[in-house]
Every structure is written in C-alpha cells, then in structure tokens.
Amino acid sequence: MSGHSKWAKIRRGKAVTDAKRGRIFTQIIKEITIAARLGGGDPAGNPRLRFAMDKARSNNMPSDNIKRAIQKGTGELPGQAYEDAVYEAYGPAGVALLIETVTDNKTRTVNDIRHILDRNHGKMAASGSVAYQFHRKGQISILKSKIGEDALMELILEAGAEDMITDEEHYSITTPPDVFEKVKKAVEDKHIPIEHAELHMIPENNVKVEGKDAENLLKLVEALEDHDDIQQVYGNFDIDESVLTNFNAG
C-alpha cells in the first residue's frame, strides 16, 4: 500500500469533529451538485453522481441534503455554479501533489492554494509537470477477517481486478477505472462487507520522506484537505506508517 493510501486510511479512522464533518459535507455537496449538472440527476446513468452519493451515505449525510444537492445541479433548485479545477504542486522533499477542486471561484481557490503551499514549504508546479505521474485506479478495502485470501483473489480477478495486496488487517484491491463498479458489485453480491471503495489517482513511483520533511509534508497535505474547495489531494510520498499514525494522533 502506498504512503498516500496509508495516510488516507488513517485519516478516515480518525475521530471526526463537528467542524470537520461540516467541511466533509460541504465538499460532498459540491461534488454531487457538479456531477448532477454535468451528467444528469439519475445515478443509474451517471457514475460520478453514483460515487458521490455513495460517499455521502458512507458519511451519514441525510438523504434530504443529497436530494437538494442533486436538484441544484439539475437546475430544479437555485444554486451556485461549480466547476472542476485541478492544480499541480510540489511539497517538501520534492513530493508531487495533485490537487482536485470543485469551486465557484477559481481565482479565490488558486490564491488560497498558493497561500497554503507558501506557508507549508510547498510551491505551485507548471501544468503537466505532475499529472503525468498519476493514473486513475479503483481501490477497494476489505477486512481480512471477512473472507479468505484465495477466495477473494479468485472472485476479484474473475471480475477484472488488477491486483490485491494485504497488510495485517486489510485486503487492498486495485482495479482499472472502467471495471471498478463491476468488481465492487461482485464483492457485494457475495455479501462481503466493503470497508472503503473509491476511485483514486495512484502514483507510478513513490518518494521516501522522513524526519522534518515528513512532518512538514503531512502538515501541508492536511491543510490542503481541510479547505472547503479541495476535494482530493494525491501525493507520491512514502512515509512510515508509525509516523503517519503519530501525526494523526496529535
């Protein structure tokens, strides 16, 4: 599992304060709204909307909030006009960062990102200098206690998965983006509980980061992730899990 994937897993397990939950809801509502605007309000024919709704439900968002966000996207209710924007950056130790945003004001968002980077030992990168290092993949996490490794491996490979790795507690399945839903459904059809499933940008290679650089990098990524306009931050870093755990416990 890459350093960024370990970071994401630990962050998901961290206690969520009311303020943090509010930011998560804001980010998800933006994603639902833009997904509905671009692809329509029917999740059956709109994979992006379906993924956003799954994320909303996994974060216990009330169904009325989801419905209103969809209606704002389709124009049934008045709402702000959001658009996608992706920014590229470098963090401490030369780590490549890909920052996905949904915003109603690109000028405000890019200025905020520059400010966060400047204060946390990072810098903006030229367009195209970082993005080529990442590829979109599906990732599905399952507790090892729920199924045997051989049985799960046979199931997911038949459905089209690329790979599966294990740690002490989890199986981590990687899929091409076009078969992510097929693999997820194959697992669900066998009534195997899924702990987490999402499309991610996976780096080709990771940079080992240690010491003060690791601490500064984690502060930067956390500051970016806490911004309401930022949906996802991807990085090609590899940091020891003990460092990630200790940082999140602080």
PyRosetta script that sets phi, psi and omega in degrees:
from pyrosetta import init, pose_from_sequence

init()
pose = pose_from_sequence("MSGHSKWAKIRRGKAVTDAKRGRIFTQIIKEITIAARLGGGDPAGNPRLRFAMDKARSNNMPSDNIKRAIQKGTGELPGQAYEDAVYEAYGPAGVALLIETVTDNKTRTVNDIRHILDRNHGKMAASGSVAYQFHRKGQISILKSKIGEDALMELILEAGAEDMITDEEHYSITTPPDVFEKVKKAVEDKHIPIEHAELHMIPENNVKVEGKDAENLLKLVEALEDHDDIQQVYGNFDIDESVLTNFNAG")
pose.set_psi(1, 132.0)
pose.set_omega(1, -177.4)
pose.set_phi(2, -68.1)
pose.set_psi(2, 162.2)
pose.set_omega(2, 178.7)
pose.set_phi(3, -58.0)
pose.set_psi(3, -41.4)
pose.set_omega(3, -179.6)
pose.set_phi(4, -65.4)
pose.set_psi(4, -38.8)
pose.set_omega(4, 178.9)
pose.set_phi(5, -65.1)
pose.set_psi(5, -39.4)
pose.set_omega(5, 176.9)
pose.set_phi(6, -63.8)
pose.set_psi(6, -41.1)
pose.set_omega(6, 178.1)
pose.set_phi(7, -60.0)
pose.set_psi(7, -46.6)
pose.set_omega(7, -179.2)
pose.set_phi(8, -62.0)
pose.set_psi(8, -41.0)
pose.set_omega(8, -179.7)
pose.set_phi(9, -63.9)
pose.set_psi(9, -43.8)
pose.set_omega(9, -179.5)
pose.set_phi(10, -67.1)
pose.set_psi(10, -40.2)
pose.set_omega(10, 178.8)
pose.set_phi(11, -62.6)
pose.set_psi(11, -39.1)
pose.set_omega(11, 178.9)
pose.set_phi(12, -63.9)
pose.set_psi(12, -32.3)
pose.set_omega(12, -177.8)
pose.set_phi(13, -82.9)
pose.set_psi(13, -9.5)
pose.set_omega(13, -179.0)
pose.set_phi(14, -74.0)
pose.set_psi(14, 143.7)
pose.set_omega(14, 179.4)
pose.set_phi(15, -56.4)
pose.set_psi(15, 135.7)
pose.set_omega(15, -177.6)
pose.set_phi(16, -100.4)
pose.set_psi(16, 118.8)
pose.set_omega(16, 176.3)
pose.set_phi(17, -77.7)
pose.set_psi(17, 166.4)
pose.set_omega(17, 178.3)
pose.set_phi(18, -59.7)
pose.set_psi(18, -39.8)
pose.set_omega(18, -179.9)
pose.set_phi(19, -64.9)
pose.set_psi(19, -42.4)
pose.set_omega(19, 179.3)
pose.set_phi(20, -65.7)
pose.set_psi(20, -41.8)
pose.set_omega(20, 178.9)
pose.set_phi(21, -61.9)
pose.set_psi(21, -37.4)
pose.set_omega(21, 177.2)
pose.set_phi(22, -61.1)
pose.set_psi(22, -41.4)
pose.set_omega(22, 177.9)
pose.set_phi(23, -65.7)
pose.set_psi(23, -41.2)
pose.set_omega(23, 179.1)
pose.set_phi(24, -61.9)
pose.set_psi(24, -44.5)
pose.set_omega(24, 178.6)
pose.set_phi(25, -60.8)
pose.set_psi(25, -42.3)
pose.set_omega(25, 179.0)
pose.set_phi(26, -60.2)
pose.set_psi(26, -44.6)
pose.set_omega(26, -179.6)
pose.set_phi(27, -64.2)
pose.set_psi(27, -42.2)
pose.set_omega(27, -178.7)
pose.set_phi(28, -68.4)
pose.set_psi(28, -41.2)
pose.set_omega(28, 178.8)
pose.set_phi(29, -59.7)
pose.set_psi(29, -42.1)
pose.set_omega(29, 177.0)
pose.set_phi(30, -60.8)
pose.set_psi(30, -43.4)
pose.set_omega(30, -179.0)
pose.set_phi(31, -65.7)
pose.set_psi(31, -42.2)
pose.set_omega(31, 177.4)
pose.set_phi(32, -62.0)
pose.set_psi(32, -44.4)
pose.set_omega(32, -177.6)
pose.set_phi(33, -61.5)
pose.set_psi(33, -47.9)
pose.set_omega(33, -178.1)
pose.set_phi(34, -71.4)
pose.set_psi(34, -33.9)
pose.set_omega(34, 177.5)
pose.set_phi(35, -63.7)
pose.set_psi(35, -42.1)
pose.set_omega(35, 178.8)
pose.set_phi(36, -67.8)
pose.set_psi(36, -36.6)
pose.set_omega(36, 179.7)
pose.set_phi(37, -65.9)
pose.set_psi(37, -40.6)
pose.set_omega(37, -175.1)
pose.set_phi(38, -83.2)
pose.set_psi(38, -31.9)
pose.set_omega(38, -172.8)
pose.set_phi(39, -125.1)
pose.set_psi(39, 5.3)
pose.set_omega(39, 179.9)
pose.set_phi(40, 91.2)
pose.set_psi(40, 164.9)
pose.set_omega(40, -172.1)
pose.set_phi(41, -90.3)
pose.set_psi(41, 3.9)
pose.set_omega(41, 179.6)
pose.set_phi(42, -98.2)
pose.set_psi(42, 109.9)
pose.set_omega(42, -177.3)
pose.set_phi(43, -62.7)
pose.set_psi(43, -23.6)
pose.set_omega(43, -179.9)
pose.set_phi(44, -62.1)
pose.set_psi(44, -31.6)
pose.set_omega(44, -179.9)
pose.set_phi(45, -110.5)
pose.set_psi(45, 13.6)
pose.set_omega(45, -175.5)
pose.set_phi(46, -138.5)
pose.set_psi(46, 88.4)
pose.set_omega(46, -176.3)
pose.set_phi(47, -57.1)
pose.set_psi(47, -38.5)
pose.set_omega(47, -179.2)
pose.set_phi(48, -62.5)
pose.set_psi(48, -42.1)
pose.set_omega(48, 177.7)
pose.set_phi(49, -65.7)
pose.set_psi(49, -40.5)
pose.set_omega(49, -180.0)
pose.set_phi(50, -61.6)
pose.set_psi(50, -43.3)
pose.set_omega(50, 179.0)
pose.set_phi(51, -63.9)
pose.set_psi(51, -42.2)
pose.set_omega(51, -179.2)
pose.set_phi(52, -64.5)
pose.set_psi(52, -40.1)
pose.set_omega(52, 178.5)
pose.set_phi(53, -66.8)
pose.set_psi(53, -38.4)
pose.set_omega(53, 176.2)
pose.set_phi(54, -60.9)
pose.set_psi(54, -41.8)
pose.set_omega(54, 179.1)
pose.set_phi(55, -65.6)
pose.set_psi(55, -39.2)
pose.set_omega(55, 178.4)
pose.set_phi(56, -61.3)
pose.set_psi(56, -45.6)
pose.set_omega(56, -178.3)
pose.set_phi(57, -66.9)
pose.set_psi(57, -37.8)
pose.set_omega(57, -180.0)
pose.set_phi(58, -67.3)
pose.set_psi(58, -21.2)
pose.set_omega(58, 176.1)
pose.set_phi(59, -99.7)
pose.set_psi(59, 14.8)
pose.set_omega(59, 175.8)
pose.set_phi(60, 60.3)
pose.set_psi(60, 35.6)
pose.set_omega(60, 175.8)
pose.set_phi(61, -73.8)
pose.set_psi(61, 132.9)
pose.set_omega(61, 179.0)
pose.set_phi(62, -58.5)
pose.set_psi(62, 144.0)
pose.set_omega(62, -177.2)
pose.set_phi(63, -62.2)
pose.set_psi(63, -30.7)
pose.set_omega(63, 178.0)
pose.set_phi(64, -64.1)
pose.set_psi(64, -37.2)
pose.set_omega(64, 177.7)
pose.set_phi(65, -63.9)
pose.set_psi(65, -42.0)
pose.set_omega(65, 179.3)
pose.set_phi(66, -63.6)
pose.set_psi(66, -46.0)
pose.set_omega(66, -178.7)
pose.set_phi(67, -60.8)
pose.set_psi(67, -44.8)
pose.set_omega(67, -179.6)
pose.set_phi(68, -64.3)
pose.set_psi(68, -39.3)
pose.set_omega(68, 179.3)
pose.set_phi(69, -62.9)
pose.set_psi(69, -41.0)
pose.set_omega(69, 177.5)
pose.set_phi(70, -63.7)
pose.set_psi(70, -44.2)
pose.set_omega(70, -178.8)
pose.set_phi(71, -65.1)
pose.set_psi(71, -33.2)
pose.set_omega(71, 175.5)
pose.set_phi(72, -68.2)
pose.set_psi(72, -36.4)
pose.set_omega(72, 179.1)
pose.set_phi(73, -69.2)
pose.set_psi(73, -37.6)
pose.set_omega(73, -178.4)
pose.set_phi(74, -84.9)
pose.set_psi(74, -8.1)
pose.set_omega(74, 179.3)
pose.set_phi(75, 92.5)
pose.set_psi(75, 2.0)
pose.set_omega(75, 178.1)
pose.set_phi(76, -69.4)
pose.set_psi(76, -27.5)
pose.set_omega(76, 174.9)
pose.set_phi(77, -125.3)
pose.set_psi(77, 149.6)
pose.set_omega(77, 176.7)
pose.set_phi(78, -68.3)
pose.set_psi(78, 147.0)
pose.set_omega(78, 179.4)
pose.set_phi(79, -169.9)
pose.set_psi(79, 171.5)
pose.set_omega(79, 179.9)
pose.set_phi(80, -73.8)
pose.set_psi(80, 151.7)
pose.set_omega(80, 178.7)
pose.set_phi(81, -91.5)
pose.set_psi(81, 107.2)
pose.set_omega(81, -179.9)
pose.set_phi(82, -95.8)
pose.set_psi(82, 154.2)
pose.set_omega(82, 174.2)
pose.set_phi(83, -143.4)
pose.set_psi(83, 155.7)
pose.set_omega(83, 177.9)
pose.set_phi(84, -78.1)
pose.set_psi(84, 147.9)
pose.set_omega(84, 169.8)
pose.set_phi(85, -153.0)
pose.set_psi(85, 135.3)
pose.set_omega(85, 179.2)
pose.set_phi(86, -117.8)
pose.set_psi(86, 130.8)
pose.set_omega(86, -179.5)
pose.set_phi(87, -120.1)
pose.set_psi(87, 148.0)
pose.set_omega(87, -178.9)
pose.set_phi(88, -114.8)
pose.set_psi(88, 143.9)
pose.set_omega(88, -175.1)
pose.set_phi(89, -153.8)
pose.set_psi(89, 168.3)
pose.set_omega(89, 172.3)
pose.set_phi(90, -120.7)
pose.set_psi(90, 140.1)
pose.set_omega(90, 175.8)
pose.set_phi(91, -108.0)
pose.set_psi(91, -172.5)
pose.set_omega(91, 176.0)
pose.set_phi(92, -53.6)
pose.set_psi(92, 147.6)
pose.set_omega(92, -179.6)
pose.set_phi(93, 65.6)
pose.set_psi(93, 18.5)
pose.set_omega(93, 177.1)
pose.set_phi(94, 74.3)
pose.set_psi(94, 17.2)
pose.set_omega(94, 179.8)
pose.set_phi(95, -64.1)
pose.set_psi(95, 134.3)
pose.set_omega(95, 177.8)
pose.set_phi(96, -84.0)
pose.set_psi(96, 133.8)
pose.set_omega(96, -179.0)
pose.set_phi(97, -124.7)
pose.set_psi(97, 134.6)
pose.set_omega(97, 175.0)
pose.set_phi(98, -116.9)
pose.set_psi(98, 121.2)
pose.set_omega(98, -171.0)
pose.set_phi(99, -116.7)
pose.set_psi(99, 111.1)
pose.set_omega(99, -179.8)
pose.set_phi(100, -96.1)
pose.set_psi(100, 130.7)
pose.set_omega(100, -177.6)
pose.set_phi(101, -129.8)
pose.set_psi(101, 157.4)
pose.set_omega(101, 166.5)
pose.set_phi(102, -129.5)
pose.set_psi(102, 120.6)
pose.set_omega(102, -169.2)
pose.set_phi(103, -144.2)
pose.set_psi(103, 156.3)
pose.set_omega(103, 172.1)
pose.set_phi(104, -102.8)
pose.set_psi(104, 4.9)
pose.set_omega(104, -179.2)
pose.set_phi(105, -156.3)
pose.set_psi(105, 93.6)
pose.set_omega(105, -176.4)
pose.set_phi(106, -62.7)
pose.set_psi(106, -35.6)
pose.set_omega(106, -179.5)
pose.set_phi(107, -61.8)
pose.set_psi(107, -46.6)
pose.set_omega(107, 177.9)
pose.set_phi(108, -61.1)
pose.set_psi(108, -44.8)
pose.set_omega(108, -175.6)
pose.set_phi(109, -64.4)
pose.set_psi(109, -47.3)
pose.set_omega(109, -177.6)
pose.set_phi(110, -67.2)
pose.set_psi(110, -34.5)
pose.set_omega(110, 176.5)
pose.set_phi(111, -66.1)
pose.set_psi(111, -39.7)
pose.set_omega(111, 177.6)
pose.set_phi(112, -64.7)
pose.set_psi(112, -40.8)
pose.set_omega(112, 179.7)
pose.set_phi(113, -64.3)
pose.set_psi(113, -44.0)
pose.set_omega(113, 177.8)
pose.set_phi(114, -58.9)
pose.set_psi(114, -41.8)
pose.set_omega(114, -179.5)
pose.set_phi(115, -62.9)
pose.set_psi(115, -44.7)
pose.set_omega(115, 179.0)
pose.set_phi(116, -63.1)
pose.set_psi(116, -43.5)
pose.set_omega(116, 179.3)
pose.set_phi(117, -62.6)
pose.set_psi(117, -46.6)
pose.set_omega(117, -178.2)
pose.set_phi(118, -59.9)
pose.set_psi(118, -36.7)
pose.set_omega(118, -177.9)
pose.set_phi(119, -80.8)
pose.set_psi(119, -10.2)
pose.set_omega(119, -174.1)
pose.set_phi(120, -131.5)
pose.set_psi(120, 36.7)
pose.set_omega(120, 171.2)
pose.set_phi(121, 63.7)
pose.set_psi(121, 33.2)
pose.set_omega(121, 176.8)
pose.set_phi(122, -123.5)
pose.set_psi(122, 176.7)
pose.set_omega(122, 177.9)
pose.set_phi(123, -155.7)
pose.set_psi(123, 150.9)
pose.set_omega(123, 175.4)
pose.set_phi(124, -66.2)
pose.set_psi(124, 150.0)
pose.set_omega(124, 178.3)
pose.set_phi(125, -115.9)
pose.set_psi(125, 155.7)
pose.set_omega(125, 177.4)
pose.set_phi(126, -65.3)
pose.set_psi(126, 146.9)
pose.set_omega(126, -179.9)
pose.set_phi(127, -57.9)
pose.set_psi(127, 128.4)
pose.set_omega(127, 179.3)
pose.set_phi(128, 93.3)
pose.set_psi(128, -11.8)
pose.set_omega(128, -176.5)
pose.set_phi(129, -79.1)
pose.set_psi(129, -16.9)
pose.set_omega(129, -177.6)
pose.set_phi(130, -117.1)
pose.set_psi(130, -41.0)
pose.set_omega(130, -169.7)
pose.set_phi(131, -56.8)
pose.set_psi(131, -34.6)
pose.set_omega(131, -176.0)
pose.set_phi(132, -65.1)
pose.set_psi(132, -17.6)
pose.set_omega(132, -178.5)
pose.set_phi(133, -81.2)
pose.set_psi(133, -4.1)
pose.set_omega(133, -175.8)
pose.set_phi(134, -121.9)
pose.set_psi(134, 149.3)
pose.set_omega(134, 176.6)
pose.set_phi(135, -135.0)
pose.set_psi(135, 138.3)
pose.set_omega(135, -178.6)
pose.set_phi(136, -75.2)
pose.set_psi(136, 130.3)
pose.set_omega(136, 178.9)
pose.set_phi(137, -139.8)
pose.set_psi(137, 154.7)
pose.set_omega(137, 170.7)
pose.set_phi(138, -87.7)
pose.set_psi(138, 142.8)
pose.set_omega(138, 176.4)
pose.set_phi(139, -132.3)
pose.set_psi(139, 131.8)
pose.set_omega(139, -178.9)
pose.set_phi(140, -128.2)
pose.set_psi(140, 129.1)
pose.set_omega(140, -178.6)
pose.set_phi(141, -113.1)
pose.set_psi(141, 131.5)
pose.set_omega(141, -178.2)
pose.set_phi(142, -134.8)
pose.set_psi(142, 137.5)
pose.set_omega(142, 176.9)
pose.set_phi(143, -67.0)
pose.set_psi(143, 136.6)
pose.set_omega(143, -178.3)
pose.set_phi(144, -65.3)
pose.set_psi(144, -23.9)
pose.set_omega(144, -178.9)
pose.set_phi(145, -70.7)
pose.set_psi(145, -11.9)
pose.set_omega(145, -173.9)
pose.set_phi(146, -89.2)
pose.set_psi(146, -20.2)
pose.set_omega(146, -176.9)
pose.set_phi(147, -165.7)
pose.set_psi(147, 153.0)
pose.set_omega(147, 177.1)
pose.set_phi(148, -73.3)
pose.set_psi(148, 152.4)
pose.set_omega(148, -175.3)
pose.set_phi(149, -63.3)
pose.set_psi(149, -45.2)
pose.set_omega(149, -177.0)
pose.set_phi(150, -64.2)
pose.set_psi(150, -41.9)
pose.set_omega(150, -179.1)
pose.set_phi(151, -64.9)
pose.set_psi(151, -41.8)
pose.set_omega(151, 179.9)
pose.set_phi(152, -68.6)
pose.set_psi(152, -42.2)
pose.set_omega(152, 179.8)
pose.set_phi(153, -59.2)
pose.set_psi(153, -44.7)
pose.set_omega(153, 179.0)
pose.set_phi(154, -61.5)
pose.set_psi(154, -42.6)
pose.set_omega(154, -178.5)
pose.set_phi(155, -63.4)
pose.set_psi(155, -47.9)
pose.set_omega(155, -173.2)
pose.set_phi(156, -75.8)
pose.set_psi(156, -34.9)
pose.set_omega(156, 178.5)
pose.set_phi(157, -66.4)
pose.set_psi(157, -37.6)
pose.set_omega(157, 176.9)
pose.set_phi(158, -63.8)
pose.set_psi(158, -31.5)
pose.set_omega(158, 179.9)
pose.set_phi(159, -82.6)
pose.set_psi(159, -11.1)
pose.set_omega(159, 175.7)
pose.set_phi(160, 113.7)
pose.set_psi(160, 10.0)
pose.set_omega(160, 179.2)
pose.set_phi(161, -65.7)
pose.set_psi(161, 154.4)
pose.set_omega(161, -180.0)
pose.set_phi(162, -87.2)
pose.set_psi(162, -42.0)
pose.set_omega(162, -168.8)
pose.set_phi(163, -161.1)
pose.set_psi(163, 161.1)
pose.set_omega(163, 171.9)
pose.set_phi(164, -145.7)
pose.set_psi(164, 129.7)
pose.set_omega(164, 174.9)
pose.set_phi(165, -121.3)
pose.set_psi(165, 160.6)
pose.set_omega(165, -177.5)
pose.set_phi(166, -127.4)
pose.set_psi(166, 149.9)
pose.set_omega(166, 166.9)
pose.set_phi(167, -121.3)
pose.set_psi(167, -159.7)
pose.set_omega(167, -175.2)
pose.set_phi(168, -64.3)
pose.set_psi(168, -31.5)
pose.set_omega(168, -172.7)
pose.set_phi(169, -120.5)
pose.set_psi(169, -20.3)
pose.set_omega(169, -168.0)
pose.set_phi(170, -129.4)
pose.set_psi(170, 154.1)
pose.set_omega(170, 161.1)
pose.set_phi(171, -98.6)
pose.set_psi(171, 135.9)
pose.set_omega(171, 176.0)
pose.set_phi(172, -119.0)
pose.set_psi(172, 112.4)
pose.set_omega(172, -174.9)
pose.set_phi(173, -99.9)
pose.set_psi(173, 134.5)
pose.set_omega(173, 176.6)
pose.set_phi(174, -113.8)
pose.set_psi(174, 135.5)
pose.set_omega(174, -179.2)
pose.set_phi(175, -133.5)
pose.set_psi(175, 154.9)
pose.set_omega(175, 165.3)
pose.set_phi(176, -62.7)
pose.set_psi(176, 151.2)
pose.set_omega(176, -176.1)
pose.set_phi(177, -61.8)
pose.set_psi(177, -30.7)
pose.set_omega(177, -175.0)
pose.set_phi(178, -77.0)
pose.set_psi(178, -13.3)
pose.set_omega(178, 177.1)
pose.set_phi(179, -116.2)
pose.set_psi(179, 8.6)
pose.set_omega(179, 179.8)
pose.set_phi(180, -53.9)
pose.set_psi(180, -49.8)
pose.set_omega(180, -178.2)
pose.set_phi(181, -65.7)
pose.set_psi(181, -36.7)
pose.set_omega(181, 179.5)
pose.set_phi(182, -63.5)
pose.set_psi(182, -44.3)
pose.set_omega(182, 179.5)
pose.set_phi(183, -66.6)
pose.set_psi(183, -43.3)
pose.set_omega(183, 178.8)
pose.set_phi(184, -59.9)
pose.set_psi(184, -43.3)
pose.set_omega(184, -179.6)
pose.set_phi(185, -66.6)
pose.set_psi(185, -37.8)
pose.set_omega(185, 178.6)
pose.set_phi(186, -60.6)
pose.set_psi(186, -39.6)
pose.set_omega(186, 178.0)
pose.set_phi(187, -68.5)
pose.set_psi(187, -46.4)
pose.set_omega(187, -178.6)
pose.set_phi(188, -63.5)
pose.set_psi(188, -36.3)
pose.set_omega(188, -179.3)
pose.set_phi(189, -64.8)
pose.set_psi(189, -22.8)
pose.set_omega(189, 176.7)
pose.set_phi(190, -92.2)
pose.set_psi(190, 7.9)
pose.set_omega(190, 178.4)
pose.set_phi(191, 58.9)
pose.set_psi(191, 36.8)
pose.set_omega(191, 176.0)
pose.set_phi(192, -94.7)
pose.set_psi(192, 118.9)
pose.set_omega(192, -177.8)
pose.set_phi(193, -63.8)
pose.set_psi(193, 133.0)
pose.set_omega(193, 176.2)
pose.set_phi(194, -100.6)
pose.set_psi(194, 126.7)
pose.set_omega(194, 179.9)
pose.set_phi(195, -78.6)
pose.set_psi(195, -37.8)
pose.set_omega(195, -179.4)
pose.set_phi(196, -160.5)
pose.set_psi(196, 140.4)
pose.set_omega(196, 177.8)
pose.set_phi(197, -146.7)
pose.set_psi(197, 127.6)
pose.set_omega(197, -177.4)
pose.set_phi(198, -163.4)
pose.set_psi(198, 155.5)
pose.set_omega(198, 170.7)
pose.set_phi(199, -84.4)
pose.set_psi(199, 133.8)
pose.set_omega(199, -178.2)
pose.set_phi(200, -132.7)
pose.set_psi(200, 161.4)
pose.set_omega(200, 169.3)
pose.set_phi(201, -95.1)
pose.set_psi(201, 116.0)
pose.set_omega(201, -174.7)
pose.set_phi(202, -103.5)
pose.set_psi(202, 128.9)
pose.set_omega(202, -179.9)
pose.set_phi(203, -74.2)
pose.set_psi(203, 149.3)
pose.set_omega(203, 176.7)
pose.set_phi(204, -67.5)
pose.set_psi(204, -41.5)
pose.set_omega(204, -178.1)
pose.set_phi(205, -138.4)
pose.set_psi(205, 151.3)
pose.set_omega(205, -179.5)
pose.set_phi(206, -110.3)
pose.set_psi(206, 150.1)
pose.set_omega(206, 176.7)
pose.set_phi(207, -104.2)
pose.set_psi(207, 124.2)
pose.set_omega(207, 177.1)
pose.set_phi(208, -72.9)
pose.set_psi(208, 125.9)
pose.set_omega(208, -177.6)
pose.set_phi(209, -125.8)
pose.set_psi(209, 132.4)
pose.set_omega(209, -175.8)
pose.set_phi(210, -137.0)
pose.set_psi(210, 171.5)
pose.set_omega(210, 171.8)
pose.set_phi(211, 58.7)
pose.set_psi(211, -138.6)
pose.set_omega(211, -176.7)
pose.set_phi(212, -64.4)
pose.set_psi(212, -35.0)
pose.set_omega(212, 177.7)
pose.set_phi(213, -60.0)
pose.set_psi(213, -40.6)
pose.set_omega(213, 179.3)
pose.set_phi(214, -63.4)
pose.set_psi(214, -44.6)
pose.set_omega(214, 179.2)
pose.set_phi(215, -62.5)
pose.set_psi(215, -45.5)
pose.set_omega(215, 179.9)
pose.set_phi(216, -64.9)
pose.set_psi(216, -39.1)
pose.set_omega(216, 179.9)
pose.set_phi(217, -64.6)
pose.set_psi(217, -44.1)
pose.set_omega(217, -179.2)
pose.set_phi(218, -65.8)
pose.set_psi(218, -36.8)
pose.set_omega(218, 175.4)
pose.set_phi(219, -63.1)
pose.set_psi(219, -40.6)
pose.set_omega(219, 179.1)
pose.set_phi(220, -64.5)
pose.set_psi(220, -49.5)
pose.set_omega(220, -177.8)
pose.set_phi(221, -62.6)
pose.set_psi(221, -41.3)
pose.set_omega(221, 179.4)
pose.set_phi(222, -63.7)
pose.set_psi(222, -41.9)
pose.set_omega(222, 179.3)
pose.set_phi(223, -63.6)
pose.set_psi(223, -40.1)
pose.set_omega(223, 177.5)
pose.set_phi(224, -66.0)
pose.set_psi(224, -45.9)
pose.set_omega(224, -177.9)
pose.set_phi(225, -63.9)
pose.set_psi(225, -25.0)
pose.set_omega(225, -178.5)
pose.set_phi(226, -83.6)
pose.set_psi(226, -3.4)
pose.set_omega(226, 179.0)
pose.set_phi(227, -81.6)
pose.set_psi(227, 133.3)
pose.set_omega(227, -174.5)
pose.set_phi(228, -59.9)
pose.set_psi(228, -31.3)
pose.set_omega(228, -176.5)
pose.set_phi(229, -81.5)
pose.set_psi(229, -13.9)
pose.set_omega(229, -174.4)
pose.set_phi(230, -94.1)
pose.set_psi(230, 120.9)
pose.set_omega(230, -178.4)
pose.set_phi(231, -87.2)
pose.set_psi(231, -44.9)
pose.set_omega(231, -177.9)
pose.set_phi(232, -146.4)
pose.set_psi(232, 145.6)
pose.set_omega(232, 171.5)
pose.set_phi(233, -124.4)
pose.set_psi(233, 122.2)
pose.set_omega(233, 178.7)
pose.set_phi(234, -113.0)
pose.set_psi(234, 142.4)
pose.set_omega(234, 179.6)
pose.set_phi(235, -142.9)
pose.set_psi(235, 152.9)
pose.set_omega(235, -179.7)
pose.set_phi(236, -98.4)
pose.set_psi(236, 44.4)
pose.set_omega(236, -178.0)
pose.set_phi(237, -100.9)
pose.set_psi(237, 152.3)
pose.set_omega(237, 174.0)
pose.set_phi(238, -127.0)
pose.set_psi(238, 110.9)
pose.set_omega(238, -179.9)
pose.set_phi(239, -124.0)
pose.set_psi(239, 137.1)
pose.set_omega(239, -179.6)
pose.set_phi(240, -53.4)
pose.set_psi(240, 138.8)
pose.set_omega(240, -176.1)
pose.set_phi(241, -60.3)
pose.set_psi(241, -32.2)
pose.set_omega(241, 179.1)
pose.set_phi(242, -63.8)
pose.set_psi(242, -36.4)
pose.set_omega(242, 177.9)
pose.set_phi(243, -68.6)
pose.set_psi(243, -43.1)
pose.set_omega(243, 178.4)
pose.set_phi(244, -60.8)
pose.set_psi(244, -44.5)
pose.set_omega(244, -178.1)
pose.set_phi(245, -64.9)
pose.set_psi(245, -44.7)
pose.set_omega(245, -179.8)
pose.set_phi(246, -64.6)
pose.set_psi(246, -37.6)
pose.set_omega(246, 178.8)
pose.set_phi(247, -64.3)
pose.set_psi(247, -44.5)
pose.set_omega(247, -178.0)
pose.set_phi(248, -72.2)
pose.set_psi(248, -20.1)
pose.set_omega(248, 178.1)
pose.set_phi(249, -80.2)
pose.set_psi(249, -13.1)
pose.set_omega(249, -177.8)
pose.set_phi(250, -78.2)
pose.dump_pdb("model.pdb")
